Amino acid sequence: MNKLASMLSLTKKAGKLISGFDVAKDSVEKKNAGLVLLAKDLSPKSRKEIALVCKRSGAQIKELPLTMDEVWFATGKRAGILAVADEGLAKKLAQLTDDKNKEESAL
């Protein structure tokens, strides 16, 4: 398992990972989550809707280099939208996501 998937798993075990559109949206609107992660195979409609919510509330949004099935493998729940409710974990996941996306674009 790569570092990003491991960090997602750790965040889930810490109880700081929110999975699914509705609960992630509520968490972002209540300012409980500052980072939203999107699976690369998320539908355009869901992507657009959560992006609007993040823009209104000022939450950061990142595209994961993982599919929903890969998220499922790492977290035990199949979801295309994940919110992180811890500032430190959010920073680390954002950094790992950026690093992994750079690696993939270099290939």
MMTF fields as JSON, N, C-alpha, C and O atoms, coordinates in Angstrom:
{
  "mmtfVersion": "1.0.0",
  "mmtfProducer": "UNKNOWN",
  "numBonds": 427,
  "numAtoms": 428,
  "numGroups": 107,
  "numChains": 1,
  "numModels": 1,
  "chainsPerModel": [1],
  "groupsPerChain": [107],
  "chainIdList": ["A"],
  "bondAtomList": [4, 2, 8, 6, 12, 10, 16, 14, 20, 18, 24, 22, 28, 26, 32, 30, 36, 34, 40, 38, 44, 42, 48, 46, 52, 50, 56, 54, 60, 58, 64, 62, 68, 66, 72, 70, 76, 74, 80, 78, 84, 82, 88, 86, 92, 90, 96, 94, 100, 98, 104, 102, 108, 106, 112, 110, 116, 114, 120, 118, 124, 122, 128, 126, 132, 130, 136, 134, 140, 138, 144, 142, 148, 146, 152, 150, 156, 154, 160, 158, 164, 162, 168, 166, 172, 170, 176, 174, 180, 178, 184, 182, 188, 186, 192, 190, 196, 194, 200, 198, 204, 202, 208, 206, 212, 210, 216, 214, 220, 218, 224, 222, 228, 226, 232, 230, 236, 234, 240, 238, 244, 242, 248, 246, 252, 250, 256, 254, 260, 258, 264, 262, 268, 266, 272, 270, 276, 274, 280, 278, 284, 282, 288, 286, 292, 290, 296, 294, 300, 298, 304, 302, 308, 306, 312, 310, 316, 314, 320, 318, 324, 322, 328, 326, 332, 330, 336, 334, 340, 338, 344, 342, 348, 346, 352, 350, 356, 354, 360, 358, 364, 362, 368, 366, 372, 370, 376, 374, 380, 378, 384, 382, 388, 386, 392, 390, 396, 394, 400, 398, 404, 402, 408, 406, 412, 410, 416, 414, 420, 418, 424, 422],
  "bondOrderList": [1, 1, 1, 1, 1, 1, 1, 1, 1, 1, 1, 1, 1, 1, 1, 1, 1, 1, 1, 1, 1, 1, 1, 1, 1, 1, 1, 1, 1, 1, 1, 1, 1, 1, 1, 1, 1, 1, 1, 1, 1, 1, 1, 1, 1, 1, 1, 1, 1, 1, 1, 1, 1, 1, 1, 1, 1, 1, 1, 1, 1, 1, 1, 1, 1, 1, 1, 1, 1, 1, 1, 1, 1, 1, 1, 1, 1, 1, 1, 1, 1, 1, 1, 1, 1, 1, 1, 1, 1, 1, 1, 1, 1, 1, 1, 1, 1, 1, 1, 1, 1, 1, 1, 1, 1, 1],
  "groupList": [{"groupName": "MET", "atomNameList": ["N", "CA", "C", "O"], "elementList": ["N", "C", "C", "O"], "formalChargeList": [0, 0, 0, 0], "bondAtomList": [1, 0, 2, 1, 3, 2], "bondOrderList": [1, 1, 2], "singleLetterCode": "M", "chemCompType": "L-PEPTIDE LINKING"}, {"groupName": "ASN", "atomNameList": ["N", "CA", "C", "O"], "elementList": ["N", "C", "C", "O"], "formalChargeList": [0, 0, 0, 0], "bondAtomList": [1, 0, 2, 1, 3, 2], "bondOrderList": [1, 1, 2], "singleLetterCode": "N", "chemCompType": "L-PEPTIDE LINKING"}, {"groupName": "LYS", "atomNameList": ["N", "CA", "C", "O"], "elementList": ["N", "C", "C", "O"], "formalChargeList": [0, 0, 0, 0], "bondAtomList": [1, 0, 2, 1, 3, 2], "bondOrderList": [1, 1, 2], "singleLetterCode": "K", "chemCompType": "L-PEPTIDE LINKING"}, {"groupName": "LEU", "atomNameList": ["N", "CA", "C", "O"], "elementList": ["N", "C", "C", "O"], "formalChargeList": [0, 0, 0, 0], "bondAtomList": [1, 0, 2, 1, 3, 2], "bondOrderList": [1, 1, 2], "singleLetterCode": "L", "chemCompType": "L-PEPTIDE LINKING"}, {"groupName": "ALA", "atomNameList": ["N", "CA", "C", "O"], "elementList": ["N", "C", "C", "O"], "formalChargeList": [0, 0, 0, 0], "bondAtomList": [1, 0, 2, 1, 3, 2], "bondOrderList": [1, 1, 2], "singleLetterCode": "A", "chemCompType": "L-PEPTIDE LINKING"}, {"groupName": "SER", "atomNameList": ["N", "CA", "C", "O"], "elementList": ["N", "C", "C", "O"], "formalChargeList": [0, 0, 0, 0], "bondAtomList": [1, 0, 2, 1, 3, 2], "bondOrderList": [1, 1, 2], "singleLetterCode": "S", "chemCompType": "L-PEPTIDE LINKING"}, {"groupName": "THR", "atomNameList": ["N", "CA", "C", "O"], "elementList": ["N", "C", "C", "O"], "formalChargeList": [0, 0, 0, 0], "bondAtomList": [1, 0, 2, 1, 3, 2], "bondOrderList": [1, 1, 2], "singleLetterCode": "T", "chemCompType": "L-PEPTIDE LINKING"}, {"groupName": "GLY", "atomNameList": ["N", "CA", "C", "O"], "elementList": ["N", "C", "C", "O"], "formalChargeList": [0, 0, 0, 0], "bondAtomList": [1, 0, 2, 1, 3, 2], "bondOrderList": [1, 1, 2], "singleLetterCode": "G", "chemCompType": "PEPTIDE LINKING"}, {"groupName": "ILE", "atomNameList": ["N", "CA", "C", "O"], "elementList": ["N", "C", "C", "O"], "formalChargeList": [0, 0, 0, 0], "bondAtomList": [1, 0, 2, 1, 3, 2], "bondOrderList": [1, 1, 2], "singleLetterCode": "I", "chemCompType": "L-PEPTIDE LINKING"}, {"groupName": "PHE", "atomNameList": ["N", "CA", "C", "O"], "elementList": ["N", "C", "C", "O"], "formalChargeList": [0, 0, 0, 0], "bondAtomList": [1, 0, 2, 1, 3, 2], "bondOrderList": [1, 1, 2], "singleLetterCode": "F", "chemCompType": "L-PEPTIDE LINKING"}, {"groupName": "ASP", "atomNameList": ["N", "CA", "C", "O"], "elementList": ["N", "C", "C", "O"], "formalChargeList": [0, 0, 0, 0], "bondAtomList": [1, 0, 2, 1, 3, 2], "bondOrderList": [1, 1, 2], "singleLetterCode": "D", "chemCompType": "L-PEPTIDE LINKING"}, {"groupName": "VAL", "atomNameList": ["N", "CA", "C", "O"], "elementList": ["N", "C", "C", "O"], "formalChargeList": [0, 0, 0, 0], "bondAtomList": [1, 0, 2, 1, 3, 2], "bondOrderList": [1, 1, 2], "singleLetterCode": "V", "chemCompType": "L-PEPTIDE LINKING"}, {"groupName": "GLU", "atomNameList": ["N", "CA", "C", "O"], "elementList": ["N", "C", "C", "O"], "formalChargeList": [0, 0, 0, 0], "bondAtomList": [1, 0, 2, 1, 3, 2], "bondOrderList": [1, 1, 2], "singleLetterCode": "E", "chemCompType": "L-PEPTIDE LINKING"}, {"groupName": "PRO", "atomNameList": ["N", "CA", "C", "O"], "elementList": ["N", "C", "C", "O"], "formalChargeList": [0, 0, 0, 0], "bondAtomList": [1, 0, 2, 1, 3, 2], "bondOrderList": [1, 1, 2], "singleLetterCode": "P", "chemCompType": "L-PEPTIDE LINKING"}, {"groupName": "ARG", "atomNameList": ["N", "CA", "C", "O"], "elementList": ["N", "C", "C", "O"], "formalChargeList": [0, 0, 0, 0], "bondAtomList": [1, 0, 2, 1, 3, 2], "bondOrderList": [1, 1, 2], "singleLetterCode": "R", "chemCompType": "L-PEPTIDE LINKING"}, {"groupName": "CYS", "atomNameList": ["N", "CA", "C", "O"], "elementList": ["N", "C", "C", "O"], "formalChargeList": [0, 0, 0, 0], "bondAtomList": [1, 0, 2, 1, 3, 2], "bondOrderList": [1, 1, 2], "singleLetterCode": "C", "chemCompType": "L-PEPTIDE LINKING"}, {"groupName": "GLN", "atomNameList": ["N", "CA", "C", "O"], "elementList": ["N", "C", "C", "O"], "formalChargeList": [0, 0, 0, 0], "bondAtomList": [1, 0, 2, 1, 3, 2], "bondOrderList": [1, 1, 2], "singleLetterCode": "Q", "chemCompType": "L-PEPTIDE LINKING"}, {"groupName": "TRP", "atomNameList": ["N", "CA", "C", "O"], "elementList": ["N", "C", "C", "O"], "formalChargeList": [0, 0, 0, 0], "bondAtomList": [1, 0, 2, 1, 3, 2], "bondOrderList": [1, 1, 2], "singleLetterCode": "W", "chemCompType": "L-PEPTIDE LINKING"}],
  "groupTypeList": [0, 1, 2, 3, 4, 5, 0, 3, 5, 3, 6, 2, 2, 4, 7, 2, 3, 8, 5, 7, 9, 10, 11, 4, 2, 10, 5, 11, 12, 2, 2, 1, 4, 7, 3, 11, 3, 3, 4, 2, 10, 3, 5, 13, 2, 5, 14, 2, 12, 8, 4, 3, 11, 15, 2, 14, 5, 7, 4, 16, 8, 2, 12, 3, 13, 3, 6, 0, 10, 12, 11, 17, 9, 4, 6, 7, 2, 14, 4, 7, 8, 3, 4, 11, 4, 10, 12, 7, 3, 4, 2, 2, 3, 4, 16, 3, 6, 10, 10, 2, 1, 2, 12, 12, 5, 4, 3],
  "groupIdList": [1, 2, 3, 4, 5, 6, 7, 8, 9, 10, 11, 12, 13, 14, 15, 16, 17, 18, 19, 20, 21, 22, 23, 24, 25, 26, 27, 28, 29, 30, 31, 32, 33, 34, 35, 36, 37, 38, 39, 40, 41, 42, 43, 44, 45, 46, 47, 48, 49, 50, 51, 52, 53, 54, 55, 56, 57, 58, 59, 60, 61, 62, 63, 64, 65, 66, 67, 68, 69, 70, 71, 72, 73, 74, 75, 76, 77, 78, 79, 80, 81, 82, 83, 84, 85, 86, 87, 88, 89, 90, 91, 92, 93, 94, 95, 96, 97, 98, 99, 100, 101, 102, 103, 104, 105, 106, 107],
  "secStructList": [7, 7, 2, 2, 2, 2, 2, 2, 2, 2, 2, 2, 2, 6, 6, 7, 3, 3, 3, 1, 2, 2, 2, 2, 2, 2, 2, 2, 2, 6, 6, 7, 7, 1, 3, 3, 3, 3, 7, 6, 6, 7, 7, 2, 2, 2, 2, 2, 2, 2, 2, 2, 2, 2, 2, 2, 2, 6, 7, 3, 3, 3, 3, 7, 1, 1, 7, 2, 2, 2, 2, 2, 2, 2, 2, 1, 1, 7, 7, 1, 3, 3, 3, 3, 7, 7, 2, 2, 2, 2, 2, 2, 2, 2, 2, 2, 2, 2, 2, 2, 2, 2, 2, 2, 2, 2, 7],
  "xCoordList": [0.857, 0.0, 0.901, 1.89, 0.558, 1.391, 1.147, 0.226, 1.981, 1.901, 0.553, 0.021, 0.008, -1.265, -2.393, -3.188, -2.46, -3.481, -3.288, -4.264, -2.046, -1.758, -2.208, -2.747, -1.99, -2.405, -3.926, -4.481, -4.593, -6.061, -6.554, -7.487, -5.931, -6.298, -6.072, -6.921, -4.947, -4.639, -5.65, -6.09, -6.009, -6.98, -8.339, -9.038, -8.71, -9.971, -9.932, -10.896, -8.819, -8.689, -8.716, -9.171, -8.23, -8.23, -9.613, -9.832, -10.536, -11.889, -12.005, -12.943, -11.068, -11.035, -11.345, -11.213, -11.756, -12.077, -13.588, -14.204, -14.162, -15.598, -15.831, -15.323, -16.599, -16.792, -18.206, -19.169, -18.33, -19.636, -20.025, -19.597, -20.848, -21.206, -21.927, -21.492, -23.017, -23.86, -23.134, -23.191, -22.456, -21.762, -20.543, -20.23, -19.856, -18.729, -19.219, -18.605, -20.331, -20.915, -21.293, -20.976, -21.963, -22.352, -21.134, -21.129, -20.12, -18.902, -18.195, -17.712, -18.136, -17.5, -18.315, -17.75, -19.637, -20.488, -20.397, -20.495, -20.209, -20.081, -18.641, -18.338, -17.763, -16.34, -15.612, -14.656, -16.069, -15.395, -14.3, -13.429, -14.347, -13.36, -12.796, -13.546, -11.48, -10.838, -10.293, -9.809, -10.37, -9.851, -10.857, -11.371, -11.128, -11.995, -11.173, -10.515, -11.224, -10.497, -11.502, -12.508, -11.217, -12.113, -11.42, -10.278, -12.117, -11.596, -11.538, -12.348, -10.588, -10.432, -11.568, -11.723, -12.37, -13.499, -14.851, -15.891, -14.824, -16.05, -16.83, -16.235, -18.149, -18.972, -18.825, -18.626, -18.92, -18.799, -19.848, -19.553, -21.052, -22.114, -21.744, -21.867, -21.295, -20.896, -19.686, -19.599, -18.748, -17.545, -17.924, -17.389, -18.852, -19.283, -19.996, -19.739, -20.891, -21.655, -20.757, -20.911, -19.823, -18.956, -17.975, -17.588, -17.568, -16.671, -17.355, -16.713, -18.65, -19.394, -19.465, -19.311, -19.697, -19.759, -18.4, -18.329, -17.328, -15.976, -15.63, -15.01, -16.036, -15.761, -16.456, -15.862, -17.728, -18.489, -17.889, -17.877, -17.394, -16.915, -15.404, -14.887, -14.693, -13.251, -12.44, -11.25, -13.051, -12.335, -11.469, -11.834, -10.334, -9.421, -9.946, -10.511, -9.754, -10.221, -9.055, -8.343, -8.877, -7.78, -8.311, -9.23, -7.722, -8.067, -7.109, -5.892, -7.661, -6.847, -6.435, -7.199, -5.247, -4.859, -5.367, -4.758, -6.477, -7.055, -8.5, -9.206, -8.926, -10.324, -11.134, -10.573, -12.449, -13.305, -13.021, -13.1, -12.695, -12.369, -11.06, -10.932, -10.096, -8.839, -9.048, -8.408, -9.941, -10.305, -10.971, -10.699, -11.827, -12.512, -11.499, -11.634, -10.488, -9.452, -8.703, -8.385, -8.425, -7.649, -8.473, -7.948, -9.766, -10.563, -11.674, -12.219, -12.011, -13.091, -14.462, -15.473, -14.501, -15.775, -15.578, -14.646, -16.459, -16.37, -16.992, -18.196, -16.167, -16.64, -15.789, -14.601, -16.418, -15.701, -15.355, -14.53, -15.993, -15.752, -15.383, -16.118, -14.231, -13.743, -13.422, -12.854, -13.785, -13.426, -12.55, -12.747, -11.578, -10.647, -10.902, -10.845, -11.185, -11.577, -10.446, -10.693, -9.222, -8.064, -7.062, -6.687, -6.629, -5.754, -4.412, -3.953, -3.786, -2.486, -2.576, -1.756, -3.571, -3.765, -4.138, -3.727, -4.915, -5.307, -4.078, -3.962, -3.166, -1.942, -1.112, -0.618, -0.963, -0.159, -0.809, -0.122, -2.122, -2.822, -2.768, -2.625, -2.879, -2.788, -1.397, -1.263, -0.369, 1.001, 1.218, 1.783, 0.775, 0.933, 0.153, 0.622, -1.029, -1.835, -1.116, -1.047, -0.58, 0.17, 1.39, 1.658, 2.134, 3.325, 2.967, 3.645, 1.911, 1.503, 1.001, 1.277, 0.27, -0.222, 0.942, 0.898, 1.98, 3.165, 3.874, 4.327, 3.966, 4.596, 3.85, 4.459, 2.523, 1.721, 1.787, 1.788, 1.844, 1.903, 3.278, 3.408, 4.3, 5.639, 5.79, 6.692, 4.92, 5.026, 4.541, 4.576],
  "yCoordList": [-1.184, 0.0, 1.244, 1.298, 2.227, 3.424, 4.346, 4.129, 5.368, 6.277, 6.986, 7.164, 7.385, 8.1, 7.202, 7.624, 5.987, 5.044, 4.72, 4.592, 4.589, 4.338, 5.499, 5.289, 6.718, 7.892, 8.008, 8.424, 7.647, 7.617, 6.611, 6.892, 5.453, 4.418, 4.9, 4.688, 5.538, 6.081, 7.151, 7.194, 8.006, 9.068, 8.464, 8.965, 7.401, 6.696, 6.101, 6.22, 5.463, 4.84, 5.885, 5.606, 7.075, 8.166, 8.803, 9.641, 8.403, 8.947, 10.341, 11.072, 10.716, 12.057, 12.081, 13.124, 10.945, 10.86, 10.722, 9.814, 11.621, 11.648, 11.205, 11.823, 10.136, 9.539, 9.734, 9.491, 10.176, 10.315, 11.768, 12.649, 12.007, 13.369, 14.137, 15.219, 13.584, 14.321, 14.677, 15.82, 13.701, 13.982, 14.883, 15.704, 14.737, 15.619, 17.048, 18.0, 17.191, 18.51, 19.179, 20.349, 18.45, 18.998, 19.409, 20.469, 18.583, 18.859, 20.11, 20.921, 20.267, 21.444, 22.701, 23.74, 22.606, 23.765, 24.206, 25.396, 23.253, 23.578, 23.935, 24.188, 23.951, 24.278, 23.285, 23.648, 22.042, 20.977, 20.312, 19.634, 20.506, 19.901, 20.978, 21.75, 21.024, 22.032, 21.494, 22.254, 20.164, 19.535, 18.515, 17.7, 18.571, 17.587, 16.904, 17.561, 15.584, 14.781, 14.102, 13.556, 14.145, 13.57, 12.416, 12.544, 11.294, 10.16, 10.546, 11.348, 9.982, 10.393, 9.93, 10.446, 8.959, 8.51, 9.005, 8.414, 10.089, 10.7, 11.325, 11.852, 11.261, 11.809, 13.328, 13.991, 13.883, 15.338, 16.115, 17.196, 15.586, 16.26, 16.396, 17.476, 15.304, 15.335, 16.237, 16.971, 16.175, 17.008, 18.491, 19.275, 18.86, 20.253, 20.716, 21.809, 19.873, 20.231, 20.424, 21.405, 19.509, 19.632, 20.789, 21.423, 21.071, 22.211, 23.525, 24.42, 23.648, 24.855, 25.011, 26.115, 23.913, 23.941, 24.359, 25.176, 23.789, 24.111, 25.576, 26.235, 26.076, 27.47, 28.418, 29.396, 28.125, 28.969, 28.984, 30.02, 27.837, 27.737, 27.911, 28.003, 27.956, 28.161, 26.899, 26.984, 25.741, 24.479, 24.19, 24.507, 23.591, 23.198, 21.913, 21.055, 21.791, 20.606, 20.055, 20.801, 18.732, 18.071, 16.834, 16.172, 16.537, 15.329, 14.214, 14.357, 13.119, 11.953, 11.217, 11.174, 10.646, 9.806, 8.371, 7.418, 8.232, 6.93, 6.856, 7.864, 5.672, 5.461, 5.188, 5.015, 5.152, 4.846, 3.45, 3.232, 2.518, 1.164, 1.146, 0.403, 1.952, 2.038, 2.715, 2.345, 3.702, 4.338, 3.292, 3.227, 2.49, 1.418, 0.467, 0.085, 0.086, -0.813, -0.195, -0.889, 1.105, 1.787, 2.083, 2.043, 2.381, 2.865, 1.915, 2.065, 0.952, 0.045, 0.561, -0.088, 1.727, 2.277, 2.836, 3.601, 2.45, 2.943, 4.327, 4.488, 5.319, 6.702, 7.48, 7.208, 8.448, 9.3, 10.646, 11.382, 10.969, 12.251, 11.974, 11.307, 12.498, 12.341, 13.713, 14.557, 13.934, 15.176, 14.817, 13.783, 15.68, 15.428, 16.458, 17.664, 15.962, 16.818, 17.057, 17.245, 17.051, 17.328, 18.128, 17.719, 19.263, 20.152, 19.52, 19.649, 18.842, 18.213, 17.099, 17.018, 16.245, 15.162, 15.709, 15.164, 16.785, 17.412, 17.933, 17.748, 18.577, 19.101, 17.967, 18.063, 16.892, 15.764, 15.096, 14.759, 14.904, 14.291, 15.182, 14.681, 16.495, 17.418, 17.33, 17.308, 17.281, 17.178, 15.856, 15.848, 14.751, 13.447, 13.384, 12.791, 13.989, 14.021, 14.797, 14.348, 15.962, 16.761, 16.004, 15.989, 15.374, 14.618, 13.464, 13.24, 12.735, 11.579, 12.028, 11.372, 13.139, 13.641, 14.101, 13.928, 14.683, 15.093, 13.879, 13.898, 12.811, 11.579, 11.012, 10.617, 10.978, 10.408, 11.242, 10.696, 12.575, 13.416, 13.34, 13.627, 12.954, 12.826, 11.544, 11.44, 10.583, 9.307, 9.369, 8.364],
  "zCoordList": [0.0, 0.0, 0.0, 0.731, -0.811, -0.884, 0.317, 1.105, 0.44, 1.589, 1.687, 2.783, 0.558, 0.558, 1.076, 1.916, 0.584, 1.037, 2.523, 3.262, 2.954, 4.366, 5.238, 6.324, 4.772, 5.534, 5.587, 6.604, 4.51, 4.523, 5.559, 6.312, 5.592, 6.55, 7.984, 8.85, 8.233, 9.56, 9.969, 11.118, 9.028, 9.293, 9.634, 10.515, 8.947, 9.228, 10.634, 11.391, 10.979, 12.304, 13.42, 14.529, 13.122, 14.108, 14.25, 15.125, 13.387, 13.441, 12.852, 13.17, 12.002, 11.419, 9.931, 9.29, 9.372, 7.948, 7.786, 8.342, 7.029, 6.79, 5.354, 4.418, 5.179, 3.855, 3.361, 4.089, 2.108, 1.485, 1.288, 2.034, 0.266, -0.121, 0.986, 1.379, 1.48, 2.43, 3.728, 4.182, 4.317, 5.582, 5.376, 6.238, 4.243, 3.949, 3.737, 4.218, 3.013, 2.772, 4.091, 4.304, 4.971, 6.273, 7.087, 7.713, 7.079, 7.838, 7.326, 8.117, 6.012, 5.407, 5.716, 6.058, 5.596, 5.872, 7.329, 7.627, 8.233, 9.665, 10.045, 11.211, 9.039, 9.206, 10.116, 10.802, 10.115, 10.863, 10.036, 10.581, 8.723, 7.823, 6.903, 6.304, 6.797, 5.961, 4.662, 3.823, 4.485, 3.268, 2.77, 3.536, 1.475, 0.823, -0.266, -1.073, -0.272, -1.247, -2.171, -1.718, -3.473, -4.475, -5.192, -5.634, -5.304, -6.065, -7.536, -8.002, -8.265, -9.664, -10.562, -11.668, -10.107, -10.922, -10.39, -10.678, -9.616, -9.107, -10.27, -11.21, -10.199, -11.28, -11.372, -10.354, -12.578, -12.752, -11.95, -11.441, -11.833, -11.082, -9.602, -9.024, -8.997, -7.583, -7.385, -6.401, -8.339, -8.274, -8.265, -7.482, -9.145, -9.251, -7.974, -7.471, -7.463, -6.264, -5.049, -4.322, -4.816, -3.635, -3.81, -2.828, -5.05, -5.304, -4.927, -4.377, -5.215, -4.834, -3.319, -2.797, -2.62, -1.155, -0.58, 0.338, -1.132, -0.659, -0.923, -0.089, -2.084, -2.431, -1.464, -1.011, -1.147, -0.214, 1.189, 1.854, 1.633, 3.009, 3.139, 4.252, 2.017, 2.056, 2.292, 2.598, 2.159, 2.341, 1.118, -0.014, 1.371, 0.305, -0.337, 0.342, -1.646, -2.361, -3.186, -3.859, -3.119, -3.838, -4.544, -4.063, -5.683, -6.437, -6.034, -6.15, -5.566, -5.223, -6.499, -7.464, -6.506, -7.637, -7.442, -7.928, -6.732, -6.407, -6.903, -6.934, -7.286, -7.658, -6.391, -5.31, -6.537, -5.387, -4.836, -3.627, -5.706, -5.242, -4.455, -3.482, -4.866, -4.129, -2.766, -1.781, -2.717, -1.443, -0.552, 0.647, -1.131, -0.404, 0.221, 1.383, -0.549, -0.054, 1.129, 2.095, 1.053, 2.103, 3.352, 4.465, 3.173, 4.307, 4.747, 5.841, 3.917, 4.256, 3.858, 4.125, 3.222, 2.76, 1.353, 1.104, 0.443, -0.933, -0.998, -0.798, -1.279, -1.338, -2.329, -2.501, -2.975, -3.918, -3.324, -3.865, -2.199, -1.53, -0.08, 0.648, 0.325, 1.694, 2.252, 1.559, 3.502, 4.18, 5.369, 6.008, 5.663, 6.761, 7.858, 7.62, 9.064, 10.18, 11.173, 12.364, 10.695, 11.548, 10.73, 9.631, 11.257, 10.496, 10.132, 8.997, 11.084, 10.826, 9.802, 8.887, 9.956, 8.994, 7.624, 6.599, 7.604, 6.337, 5.596, 4.384, 6.309, 5.669, 5.082, 3.959, 5.854, 5.385, 4.172, 3.208, 4.215, 3.077, 1.844, 0.729, 2.025, 0.893, 0.261, -0.963, 1.103, 0.601, -0.146, -1.24, 0.438, -0.214, -1.528, -2.499, -1.561, -2.785, -3.878, -5.022, -3.526, -4.506, -5.019, -6.22, -4.099, -4.492, -5.419, -6.422, -5.093, -5.898, -7.273, -8.277, -7.32, -8.611, -9.485, -10.703, -8.889, -9.651, -10.231, -11.376, -9.422, -9.895, -11.102, -12.096, -10.995, -12.084, -13.354, -14.457, -13.203, -14.396, -15.064, -16.254, -14.302, -14.857, -15.676, -16.507, -15.445, -16.16, -17.566, -18.276]
}
